């Protein structure tokens, strides 16, 4: 298995623009954790549909569940960024995140 380092991202509102819209910035956490992408099984593809599995990925990480649930996004060491859709505890040392890729 190939693991890579990931950092969790959070949104912070820094102010408003001239029209009153909030201005947000992405903040990167100081602690990095290990993670790896996992494959979709044929059963999951049949249940979720191909559109979901095409746009989302599953990320396995050793980060604490509280960190995973508080995060708005994840940044891989390659520079790719992902939006966290949901976090699931696997009742051990691993957490499973459903993430969707986006470009910043």
MODELLER restraints for C-alpha pairs under 7 A, 6 or more apart:
rsr = mdl.restraints
at = mdl.atoms
rsr.add(forms.Gaussian(group=physical.xy_distance, feature=features.Distance(at['CA:2:A'], at['CA:36:A']), mean=6.53, stdev=0.5))
rsr.add(forms.Gaussian(group=physical.xy_distance, feature=features.Distance(at['CA:3:A'], at['CA:34:A']), mean=6.14, stdev=0.5))
rsr.add(forms.Gaussian(group=physical.xy_distance, feature=features.Distance(at['CA:3:A'], at['CA:35:A']), mean=5.41, stdev=0.5))
rsr.add(forms.Gaussian(group=physical.xy_distance, feature=features.Distance(at['CA:3:A'], at['CA:36:A']), mean=4.97, stdev=0.5))
rsr.add(forms.Gaussian(group=physical.xy_distance, feature=features.Distance(at['CA:4:A'], at['CA:34:A']), mean=5.61, stdev=0.5))
rsr.add(forms.Gaussian(group=physical.xy_distance, feature=features.Distance(at['CA:4:A'], at['CA:35:A']), mean=5.51, stdev=0.5))
rsr.add(forms.Gaussian(group=physical.xy_distance, feature=features.Distance(at['CA:4:A'], at['CA:36:A']), mean=6.32, stdev=0.5))
rsr.add(forms.Gaussian(group=physical.xy_distance, feature=features.Distance(at['CA:4:A'], at['CA:77:A']), mean=6.63, stdev=0.5))
rsr.add(forms.Gaussian(group=physical.xy_distance, feature=features.Distance(at['CA:5:A'], at['CA:32:A']), mean=6.13, stdev=0.5))
rsr.add(forms.Gaussian(group=physical.xy_distance, feature=features.Distance(at['CA:5:A'], at['CA:33:A']), mean=5.47, stdev=0.5))
rsr.add(forms.Gaussian(group=physical.xy_distance, feature=features.Distance(at['CA:5:A'], at['CA:34:A']), mean=4.65, stdev=0.5))
rsr.add(forms.Gaussian(group=physical.xy_distance, feature=features.Distance(at['CA:5:A'], at['CA:35:A']), mean=6.07, stdev=0.5))
rsr.add(forms.Gaussian(group=physical.xy_distance, feature=features.Distance(at['CA:5:A'], at['CA:76:A']), mean=6.14, stdev=0.5))
rsr.add(forms.Gaussian(group=physical.xy_distance, feature=features.Distance(at['CA:5:A'], at['CA:77:A']), mean=5.48, stdev=0.5))
rsr.add(forms.Gaussian(group=physical.xy_distance, feature=features.Distance(at['CA:6:A'], at['CA:32:A']), mean=5.52, stdev=0.5))
rsr.add(forms.Gaussian(group=physical.xy_distance, feature=features.Distance(at['CA:6:A'], at['CA:33:A']), mean=5.33, stdev=0.5))
rsr.add(forms.Gaussian(group=physical.xy_distance, feature=features.Distance(at['CA:6:A'], at['CA:34:A']), mean=6.02, stdev=0.5))
rsr.add(forms.Gaussian(group=physical.xy_distance, feature=features.Distance(at['CA:6:A'], at['CA:35:A']), mean=6.31, stdev=0.5))
rsr.add(forms.Gaussian(group=physical.xy_distance, feature=features.Distance(at['CA:6:A'], at['CA:74:A']), mean=6.58, stdev=0.5))
rsr.add(forms.Gaussian(group=physical.xy_distance, feature=features.Distance(at['CA:6:A'], at['CA:75:A']), mean=5.53, stdev=0.5))
rsr.add(forms.Gaussian(group=physical.xy_distance, feature=features.Distance(at['CA:6:A'], at['CA:76:A']), mean=4.49, stdev=0.5))
rsr.add(forms.Gaussian(group=physical.xy_distance, feature=features.Distance(at['CA:6:A'], at['CA:77:A']), mean=5.92, stdev=0.5))
rsr.add(forms.Gaussian(group=physical.xy_distance, feature=features.Distance(at['CA:7:A'], at['CA:28:A']), mean=6.49, stdev=0.5))
rsr.add(forms.Gaussian(group=physical.xy_distance, feature=features.Distance(at['CA:7:A'], at['CA:29:A']), mean=6.06, stdev=0.5))
rsr.add(forms.Gaussian(group=physical.xy_distance, feature=features.Distance(at['CA:7:A'], at['CA:31:A']), mean=6.72, stdev=0.5))
rsr.add(forms.Gaussian(group=physical.xy_distance, feature=features.Distance(at['CA:7:A'], at['CA:32:A']), mean=4.85, stdev=0.5))
rsr.add(forms.Gaussian(group=physical.xy_distance, feature=features.Distance(at['CA:7:A'], at['CA:33:A']), mean=6.50, stdev=0.5))
rsr.add(forms.Gaussian(group=physical.xy_distance, feature=features.Distance(at['CA:7:A'], at['CA:74:A']), mean=5.73, stdev=0.5))
rsr.add(forms.Gaussian(group=physical.xy_distance, feature=features.Distance(at['CA:7:A'], at['CA:75:A']), mean=5.20, stdev=0.5))
rsr.add(forms.Gaussian(group=physical.xy_distance, feature=features.Distance(at['CA:7:A'], at['CA:76:A']), mean=6.58, stdev=0.5))
rsr.add(forms.Gaussian(group=physical.xy_distance, feature=features.Distance(at['CA:8:A'], at['CA:28:A']), mean=6.07, stdev=0.5))
rsr.add(forms.Gaussian(group=physical.xy_distance, feature=features.Distance(at['CA:8:A'], at['CA:29:A']), mean=5.61, stdev=0.5))
rsr.add(forms.Gaussian(group=physical.xy_distance, feature=features.Distance(at['CA:8:A'], at['CA:71:A']), mean=5.83, stdev=0.5))
rsr.add(forms.Gaussian(group=physical.xy_distance, feature=features.Distance(at['CA:8:A'], at['CA:73:A']), mean=5.89, stdev=0.5))
rsr.add(forms.Gaussian(group=physical.xy_distance, feature=features.Distance(at['CA:8:A'], at['CA:74:A']), mean=4.52, stdev=0.5))
rsr.add(forms.Gaussian(group=physical.xy_distance, feature=features.Distance(at['CA:8:A'], at['CA:75:A']), mean=6.29, stdev=0.5))
rsr.add(forms.Gaussian(group=physical.xy_distance, feature=features.Distance(at['CA:9:A'], at['CA:26:A']), mean=6.17, stdev=0.5))
rsr.add(forms.Gaussian(group=physical.xy_distance, feature=features.Distance(at['CA:9:A'], at['CA:27:A']), mean=5.49, stdev=0.5))
rsr.add(forms.Gaussian(group=physical.xy_distance, feature=features.Distance(at['CA:9:A'], at['CA:28:A']), mean=4.74, stdev=0.5))
rsr.add(forms.Gaussian(group=physical.xy_distance, feature=features.Distance(at['CA:9:A'], at['CA:29:A']), mean=6.20, stdev=0.5))
rsr.add(forms.Gaussian(group=physical.xy_distance, feature=features.Distance(at['CA:9:A'], at['CA:71:A']), mean=5.69, stdev=0.5))
rsr.add(forms.Gaussian(group=physical.xy_distance, feature=features.Distance(at['CA:9:A'], at['CA:72:A']), mean=5.81, stdev=0.5))
rsr.add(forms.Gaussian(group=physical.xy_distance, feature=features.Distance(at['CA:9:A'], at['CA:73:A']), mean=4.71, stdev=0.5))
rsr.add(forms.Gaussian(group=physical.xy_distance, feature=features.Distance(at['CA:9:A'], at['CA:74:A']), mean=5.47, stdev=0.5))
rsr.add(forms.Gaussian(group=physical.xy_distance, feature=features.Distance(at['CA:9:A'], at['CA:75:A']), mean=7.00, stdev=0.5))
rsr.add(forms.Gaussian(group=physical.xy_distance, feature=features.Distance(at['CA:10:A'], at['CA:26:A']), mean=5.64, stdev=0.5))
rsr.add(forms.Gaussian(group=physical.xy_distance, feature=features.Distance(at['CA:10:A'], at['CA:27:A']), mean=5.31, stdev=0.5))
rsr.add(forms.Gaussian(group=physical.xy_distance, feature=features.Distance(at['CA:10:A'], at['CA:28:A']), mean=6.76, stdev=0.5))
rsr.add(forms.Gaussian(group=physical.xy_distance, feature=features.Distance(at['CA:10:A'], at['CA:71:A']), mean=5.34, stdev=0.5))
rsr.add(forms.Gaussian(group=physical.xy_distance, feature=features.Distance(at['CA:10:A'], at['CA:72:A']), mean=5.02, stdev=0.5))
rsr.add(forms.Gaussian(group=physical.xy_distance, feature=features.Distance(at['CA:10:A'], at['CA:73:A']), mean=6.41, stdev=0.5))
rsr.add(forms.Gaussian(group=physical.xy_distance, feature=features.Distance(at['CA:11:A'], at['CA:24:A']), mean=6.19, stdev=0.5))
rsr.add(forms.Gaussian(group=physical.xy_distance, feature=features.Distance(at['CA:11:A'], at['CA:25:A']), mean=5.68, stdev=0.5))
rsr.add(forms.Gaussian(group=physical.xy_distance, feature=features.Distance(at['CA:11:A'], at['CA:26:A']), mean=4.77, stdev=0.5))
rsr.add(forms.Gaussian(group=physical.xy_distance, feature=features.Distance(at['CA:11:A'], at['CA:27:A']), mean=6.25, stdev=0.5))
rsr.add(forms.Gaussian(group=physical.xy_distance, feature=features.Distance(at['CA:11:A'], at['CA:72:A']), mean=6.63, stdev=0.5))
rsr.add(forms.Gaussian(group=physical.xy_distance, feature=features.Distance(at['CA:12:A'], at['CA:24:A']), mean=5.33, stdev=0.5))
rsr.add(forms.Gaussian(group=physical.xy_distance, feature=features.Distance(at['CA:12:A'], at['CA:25:A']), mean=5.42, stdev=0.5))
rsr.add(forms.Gaussian(group=physical.xy_distance, feature=features.Distance(at['CA:12:A'], at['CA:26:A']), mean=6.44, stdev=0.5))
rsr.add(forms.Gaussian(group=physical.xy_distance, feature=features.Distance(at['CA:13:A'], at['CA:22:A']), mean=6.46, stdev=0.5))
rsr.add(forms.Gaussian(group=physical.xy_distance, feature=features.Distance(at['CA:13:A'], at['CA:23:A']), mean=5.65, stdev=0.5))
rsr.add(forms.Gaussian(group=physical.xy_distance, feature=features.Distance(at['CA:13:A'], at['CA:24:A']), mean=4.25, stdev=0.5))
rsr.add(forms.Gaussian(group=physical.xy_distance, feature=features.Distance(at['CA:13:A'], at['CA:25:A']), mean=6.47, stdev=0.5))
rsr.add(forms.Gaussian(group=physical.xy_distance, feature=features.Distance(at['CA:14:A'], at['CA:23:A']), mean=5.68, stdev=0.5))
rsr.add(forms.Gaussian(group=physical.xy_distance, feature=features.Distance(at['CA:14:A'], at['CA:24:A']), mean=5.64, stdev=0.5))
rsr.add(forms.Gaussian(group=physical.xy_distance, feature=features.Distance(at['CA:14:A'], at['CA:25:A']), mean=6.86, stdev=0.5))
rsr.add(forms.Gaussian(group=physical.xy_distance, feature=features.Distance(at['CA:15:A'], at['CA:22:A']), mean=5.86, stdev=0.5))
rsr.add(forms.Gaussian(group=physical.xy_distance, feature=features.Distance(at['CA:15:A'], at['CA:23:A']), mean=5.28, stdev=0.5))
rsr.add(forms.Gaussian(group=physical.xy_distance, feature=features.Distance(at['CA:16:A'], at['CA:22:A']), mean=4.38, stdev=0.5))
rsr.add(forms.Gaussian(group=physical.xy_distance, feature=features.Distance(at['CA:16:A'], at['CA:23:A']), mean=5.22, stdev=0.5))
rsr.add(forms.Gaussian(group=physical.xy_distance, feature=features.Distance(at['CA:17:A'], at['CA:23:A']), mean=6.58, stdev=0.5))
rsr.add(forms.Gaussian(group=physical.xy_distance, feature=features.Distance(at['CA:33:A'], at['CA:62:A']), mean=6.54, stdev=0.5))
rsr.add(forms.Gaussian(group=physical.xy_distance, feature=features.Distance(at['CA:33:A'], at['CA:63:A']), mean=5.84, stdev=0.5))
rsr.add(forms.Gaussian(group=physical.xy_distance, feature=features.Distance(at['CA:34:A'], at['CA:61:A']), mean=5.70, stdev=0.5))
rsr.add(forms.Gaussian(group=physical.xy_distance, feature=features.Distance(at['CA:34:A'], at['CA:62:A']), mean=6.05, stdev=0.5))
rsr.add(forms.Gaussian(group=physical.xy_distance, feature=features.Distance(at['CA:35:A'], at['CA:59:A']), mean=6.48, stdev=0.5))
rsr.add(forms.Gaussian(group=physical.xy_distance, feature=features.Distance(at['CA:35:A'], at['CA:60:A']), mean=5.36, stdev=0.5))
rsr.add(forms.Gaussian(group=physical.xy_distance, feature=features.Distance(at['CA:35:A'], at['CA:61:A']), mean=4.24, stdev=0.5))
rsr.add(forms.Gaussian(group=physical.xy_distance, feature=features.Distance(at['CA:35:A'], at['CA:62:A']), mean=6.83, stdev=0.5))
rsr.add(forms.Gaussian(group=physical.xy_distance, feature=features.Distance(at['CA:36:A'], at['CA:59:A']), mean=5.63, stdev=0.5))
rsr.add(forms.Gaussian(group=physical.xy_distance, feature=features.Distance(at['CA:36:A'], at['CA:60:A']), mean=5.31, stdev=0.5))
rsr.add(forms.Gaussian(group=physical.xy_distance, feature=features.Distance(at['CA:36:A'], at['CA:61:A']), mean=6.69, stdev=0.5))
rsr.add(forms.Gaussian(group=physical.xy_distance, feature=features.Distance(at['CA:37:A'], at['CA:58:A']), mean=5.69, stdev=0.5))
rsr.add(forms.Gaussian(group=physical.xy_distance, feature=features.Distance(at['CA:37:A'], at['CA:59:A']), mean=4.55, stdev=0.5))
rsr.add(forms.Gaussian(group=physical.xy_distance, feature=features.Distance(at['CA:37:A'], at['CA:60:A']), mean=6.15, stdev=0.5))
rsr.add(forms.Gaussian(group=physical.xy_distance, feature=features.Distance(at['CA:38:A'], at['CA:58:A']), mean=5.49, stdev=0.5))
rsr.add(forms.Gaussian(group=physical.xy_distance, feature=features.Distance(at['CA:38:A'], at['CA:59:A']), mean=6.14, stdev=0.5))
rsr.add(forms.Gaussian(group=physical.xy_distance, feature=features.Distance(at['CA:38:A'], at['CA:60:A']), mean=6.86, stdev=0.5))
rsr.add(forms.Gaussian(group=physical.xy_distance, feature=features.Distance(at['CA:45:A'], at['CA:53:A']), mean=6.45, stdev=0.5))
rsr.add(forms.Gaussian(group=physical.xy_distance, feature=features.Distance(at['CA:55:A'], at['CA:100:A']), mean=6.10, stdev=0.5))
rsr.add(forms.Gaussian(group=physical.xy_distance, feature=features.Distance(at['CA:56:A'], at['CA:98:A']), mean=6.71, stdev=0.5))
rsr.add(forms.Gaussian(group=physical.xy_distance, feature=features.Distance(at['CA:56:A'], at['CA:99:A']), mean=5.56, stdev=0.5))
rsr.add(forms.Gaussian(group=physical.xy_distance, feature=features.Distance(at['CA:56:A'], at['CA:100:A']), mean=4.47, stdev=0.5))
rsr.add(forms.Gaussian(group=physical.xy_distance, feature=features.Distance(at['CA:56:A'], at['CA:101:A']), mean=6.91, stdev=0.5))
rsr.add(forms.Gaussian(group=physical.xy_distance, feature=features.Distance(at['CA:57:A'], at['CA:98:A']), mean=5.88, stdev=0.5))
rsr.add(forms.Gaussian(group=physical.xy_distance, feature=features.Distance(at['CA:57:A'], at['CA:99:A']), mean=5.36, stdev=0.5))
rsr.add(forms.Gaussian(group=physical.xy_distance, feature=features.Distance(at['CA:57:A'], at['CA:100:A']), mean=6.23, stdev=0.5))
rsr.add(forms.Gaussian(group=physical.xy_distance, feature=features.Distance(at['CA:58:A'], at['CA:96:A']), mean=6.70, stdev=0.5))
rsr.add(forms.Gaussian(group=physical.xy_distance, feature=features.Distance(at['CA:58:A'], at['CA:97:A']), mean=5.70, stdev=0.5))
rsr.add(forms.Gaussian(group=physical.xy_distance, feature=features.Distance(at['CA:58:A'], at['CA:98:A']), mean=4.77, stdev=0.5))
rsr.add(forms.Gaussian(group=physical.xy_distance, feature=features.Distance(at['CA:58:A'], at['CA:99:A']), mean=6.19, stdev=0.5))
rsr.add(forms.Gaussian(group=physical.xy_distance, feature=features.Distance(at['CA:59:A'], at['CA:96:A']), mean=5.74, stdev=0.5))
rsr.add(forms.Gaussian(group=physical.xy_distance, feature=features.Distance(at['CA:59:A'], at['CA:97:A']), mean=5.01, stdev=0.5))
rsr.add(forms.Gaussian(group=physical.xy_distance, feature=features.Distance(at['CA:59:A'], at['CA:98:A']), mean=6.36, stdev=0.5))
rsr.add(forms.Gaussian(group=physical.xy_distance, feature=features.Distance(at['CA:59:A'], at['CA:99:A']), mean=6.98, stdev=0.5))
rsr.add(forms.Gaussian(group=physical.xy_distance, feature=features.Distance(at['CA:60:A'], at['CA:94:A']), mean=6.59, stdev=0.5))
rsr.add(forms.Gaussian(group=physical.xy_distance, feature=features.Distance(at['CA:60:A'], at['CA:95:A']), mean=5.78, stdev=0.5))
rsr.add(forms.Gaussian(group=physical.xy_distance, feature=features.Distance(at['CA:60:A'], at['CA:96:A']), mean=4.71, stdev=0.5))
rsr.add(forms.Gaussian(group=physical.xy_distance, feature=features.Distance(at['CA:60:A'], at['CA:97:A']), mean=6.35, stdev=0.5))
rsr.add(forms.Gaussian(group=physical.xy_distance, feature=features.Distance(at['CA:61:A'], at['CA:94:A']), mean=5.59, stdev=0.5))
rsr.add(forms.Gaussian(group=physical.xy_distance, feature=features.Distance(at['CA:61:A'], at['CA:95:A']), mean=5.33, stdev=0.5))
rsr.add(forms.Gaussian(group=physical.xy_distance, feature=features.Distance(at['CA:61:A'], at['CA:96:A']), mean=6.50, stdev=0.5))
rsr.add(forms.Gaussian(group=physical.xy_distance, feature=features.Distance(at['CA:62:A'], at['CA:93:A']), mean=5.80, stdev=0.5))
rsr.add(forms.Gaussian(group=physical.xy_distance, feature=features.Distance(at['CA:62:A'], at['CA:94:A']), mean=4.76, stdev=0.5))
rsr.add(forms.Gaussian(group=physical.xy_distance, feature=features.Distance(at['CA:62:A'], at['CA:95:A']), mean=6.16, stdev=0.5))
rsr.add(forms.Gaussian(group=physical.xy_distance, feature=features.Distance(at['CA:63:A'], at['CA:95:A']), mean=6.97, stdev=0.5))
rsr.add(forms.Gaussian(group=physical.xy_distance, feature=features.Distance(at['CA:65:A'], at['CA:89:A']), mean=6.59, stdev=0.5))
rsr.add(forms.Gaussian(group=physical.xy_distance, feature=features.Distance(at['CA:65:A'], at['CA:95:A']), mean=6.70, stdev=0.5))
rsr.add(forms.Gaussian(group=physical.xy_distance, feature=features.Distance(at['CA:68:A'], at['CA:87:A']), mean=6.25, stdev=0.5))
rsr.add(forms.Gaussian(group=physical.xy_distance, feature=features.Distance(at['CA:69:A'], at['CA:87:A']), mean=6.09, stdev=0.5))
rsr.add(forms.Gaussian(group=physical.xy_distance, feature=features.Distance(at['CA:72:A'], at['CA:83:A']), mean=6.13, stdev=0.5))
rsr.add(forms.Gaussian(group=physical.xy_distance, feature=features.Distance(at['CA:72:A'], at['CA:84:A']), mean=5.64, stdev=0.5))
rsr.add(forms.Gaussian(group=physical.xy_distance, feature=features.Distance(at['CA:73:A'], at['CA:82:A']), mean=5.47, stdev=0.5))
rsr.add(forms.Gaussian(group=physical.xy_distance, feature=features.Distance(at['CA:73:A'], at['CA:83:A']), mean=4.28, stdev=0.5))
rsr.add(forms.Gaussian(group=physical.xy_distance, feature=features.Distance(at['CA:73:A'], at['CA:84:A']), mean=5.03, stdev=0.5))
rsr.add(forms.Gaussian(group=physical.xy_distance, feature=features.Distance(at['CA:74:A'], at['CA:81:A']), mean=5.72, stdev=0.5))
rsr.add(forms.Gaussian(group=physical.xy_distance, feature=features.Distance(at['CA:74:A'], at['CA:82:A']), mean=5.14, stdev=0.5))
rsr.add(forms.Gaussian(group=physical.xy_distance, feature=features.Distance(at['CA:74:A'], at['CA:83:A']), mean=6.41, stdev=0.5))
rsr.add(forms.Gaussian(group=physical.xy_distance, feature=features.Distance(at['CA:74:A'], at['CA:84:A']), mean=6.86, stdev=0.5))
rsr.add(forms.Gaussian(group=physical.xy_distance, feature=features.Distance(at['CA:75:A'], at['CA:81:A']), mean=4.46, stdev=0.5))
rsr.add(forms.Gaussian(group=physical.xy_distance, feature=features.Distance(at['CA:75:A'], at['CA:82:A']), mean=6.36, stdev=0.5))
rsr.add(forms.Gaussian(group=physical.xy_distance, feature=features.Distance(at['CA:81:A'], at['CA:101:A']), mean=6.11, stdev=0.5))
rsr.add(forms.Gaussian(group=physical.xy_distance, feature=features.Distance(at['CA:81:A'], at['CA:102:A']), mean=6.13, stdev=0.5))
rsr.add(forms.Gaussian(group=physical.xy_distance, feature=features.Distance(at['CA:81:A'], at['CA:103:A']), mean=6.69, stdev=0.5))
rsr.add(forms.Gaussian(group=physical.xy_distance, feature=features.Distance(at['CA:82:A'], at['CA:99:A']), mean=5.73, stdev=0.5))
rsr.add(forms.Gaussian(group=physical.xy_distance, feature=features.Distance(at['CA:82:A'], at['CA:100:A']), mean=5.21, stdev=0.5))
rsr.add(forms.Gaussian(group=physical.xy_distance, feature=features.Distance(at['CA:82:A'], at['CA:101:A']), mean=4.26, stdev=0.5))
rsr.add(forms.Gaussian(group=physical.xy_distance, feature=features.Distance(at['CA:82:A'], at['CA:102:A']), mean=5.72, stdev=0.5))
rsr.add(forms.Gaussian(group=physical.xy_distance, feature=features.Distance(at['CA:83:A'], at['CA:99:A']), mean=5.42, stdev=0.5))
rsr.add(forms.Gaussian(group=physical.xy_distance, feature=features.Distance(at['CA:83:A'], at['CA:100:A']), mean=5.13, stdev=0.5))
rsr.add(forms.Gaussian(group=physical.xy_distance, feature=features.Distance(at['CA:83:A'], at['CA:101:A']), mean=6.22, stdev=0.5))
rsr.add(forms.Gaussian(group=physical.xy_distance, feature=features.Distance(at['CA:83:A'], at['CA:102:A']), mean=6.91, stdev=0.5))
rsr.add(forms.Gaussian(group=physical.xy_distance, feature=features.Distance(at['CA:84:A'], at['CA:97:A']), mean=6.78, stdev=0.5))
rsr.add(forms.Gaussian(group=physical.xy_distance, feature=features.Distance(at['CA:84:A'], at['CA:98:A']), mean=6.18, stdev=0.5))
rsr.add(forms.Gaussian(group=physical.xy_distance, feature=features.Distance(at['CA:84:A'], at['CA:99:A']), mean=4.55, stdev=0.5))
rsr.add(forms.Gaussian(group=physical.xy_distance, feature=features.Distance(at['CA:84:A'], at['CA:100:A']), mean=6.58, stdev=0.5))
rsr.add(forms.Gaussian(group=physical.xy_distance, feature=features.Distance(at['CA:85:A'], at['CA:98:A']), mean=5.36, stdev=0.5))
rsr.add(forms.Gaussian(group=physical.xy_distance, feature=features.Distance(at['CA:85:A'], at['CA:99:A']), mean=5.32, stdev=0.5))
rsr.add(forms.Gaussian(group=physical.xy_distance, feature=features.Distance(at['CA:85:A'], at['CA:100:A']), mean=6.91, stdev=0.5))
rsr.add(forms.Gaussian(group=physical.xy_distance, feature=features.Distance(at['CA:86:A'], at['CA:97:A']), mean=5.77, stdev=0.5))
rsr.add(forms.Gaussian(group=physical.xy_distance, feature=features.Distance(at['CA:86:A'], at['CA:98:A']), mean=5.30, stdev=0.5))
rsr.add(forms.Gaussian(group=physical.xy_distance, feature=features.Distance(at['CA:87:A'], at['CA:95:A']), mean=6.95, stdev=0.5))
rsr.add(forms.Gaussian(group=physical.xy_distance, feature=features.Distance(at['CA:87:A'], at['CA:96:A']), mean=5.83, stdev=0.5))
rsr.add(forms.Gaussian(group=physical.xy_distance, feature=features.Distance(at['CA:87:A'], at['CA:97:A']), mean=4.51, stdev=0.5))
rsr.add(forms.Gaussian(group=physical.xy_distance, feature=features.Distance(at['CA:87:A'], at['CA:98:A']), mean=6.49, stdev=0.5))
rsr.add(forms.Gaussian(group=physical.xy_distance, feature=features.Distance(at['CA:88:A'], at['CA:95:A']), mean=5.73, stdev=0.5))
rsr.add(forms.Gaussian(group=physical.xy_distance, feature=features.Distance(at['CA:88:A'], at['CA:96:A']), mean=5.08, stdev=0.5))
rsr.add(forms.Gaussian(group=physical.xy_distance, feature=features.Distance(at['CA:88:A'], at['CA:97:A']), mean=6.28, stdev=0.5))
rsr.add(forms.Gaussian(group=physical.xy_distance, feature=features.Distance(at['CA:89:A'], at['CA:95:A']), mean=4.77, stdev=0.5))
rsr.add(forms.Gaussian(group=physical.xy_distance, feature=features.Distance(at['CA:89:A'], at['CA:96:A']), mean=6.44, stdev=0.5))
rsr.add(forms.Gaussian(group=physical.xy_distance, feature=features.Distance(at['CA:90:A'], at['CA:96:A']), mean=6.92, stdev=0.5))
